[in-house]
């Protein structure tokens, strides 16, 4: 809903329309902040209820990613694209993955290799290039791209 759309109603001018939109936005933000504990996402309905206040009145299409921890609690949400009625435009055309090895070993584990392979395949489906996966240690790093593994 826009200021112009609200102004079509009798008795609502630009100032009142702005007030209505501001109150609506405050309501959305309040709903998002209910309960300081991270929300648990266990079903499609949980995803819907999480995103509905954020996306219900958007004039254009957006695509978001919800990041969850092992207990299915929300860590973060990231908008990855926005666009018009037919499609969305990706904000990212490339991405890099980075993680640390507190042990000091720069050598990738089998799990690191598997993750890189799966992420690369998934990124290609979304027309996003995985440009690197970097493993950090104290003062050193390992790069899948530098080693020719990506």
Rosetta blueprint (number, residue, H / E / L):
1 X L
2 X L
3 X H
4 X H
5 X H
6 X H
7 X H
8 X L
9 X L
10 X L
11 X L
12 X L
13 X L
14 X H
15 X H
16 X H
17 X H
18 X H
19 X H
20 X H
21 X H
22 X H
23 X H
24 X H
25 X H
26 X H
27 X H
28 X H
29 X H
30 X H
31 X H
32 X H
33 X H
34 X L
35 X L
36 X L
37 X L
38 X L
39 X L
40 X E
41 X L
42 X L
43 X L
44 X H
45 X H
46 X H
47 X H
48 X H
49 X H
50 X H
51 X H
52 X H
53 X H
54 X H
55 X H
56 X L
57 X L
58 X L
59 X L
60 X L
61 X L
62 X E
63 X E
64 X E
65 X E
66 X E
67 X E
68 X E
69 X L
70 X L
71 X L
72 X L
73 X E
74 X E
75 X E
76 X E
77 X E
78 X E
79 X E
80 X E
81 X E
82 X E
83 X E
84 X L
85 X L
86 X L
87 X L
88 X E
89 X E
90 X E
91 X L
92 X L
93 X L
94 X E
95 X E
96 X E
97 X E
98 X E
99 X E
100 X E
101 X L
102 X L
103 X L
104 X L
105 X L
106 X L
107 X L
108 X L
109 X L
110 X H
111 X H
112 X H
113 X H
114 X H
115 X H
116 X H
117 X H
118 X H
119 X H
120 X H
121 X H
122 X H
123 X H
124 X H
125 X H
126 X L
127 X L
128 X L
129 X E
130 X E
131 X E
132 X E
133 X E
134 X E
135 X E
136 X E
137 X E
138 X L
139 X L
140 X E
141 X E
142 X E
143 X E
144 X L
145 X L
146 X L
147 X L
148 X L
149 X L
150 X L
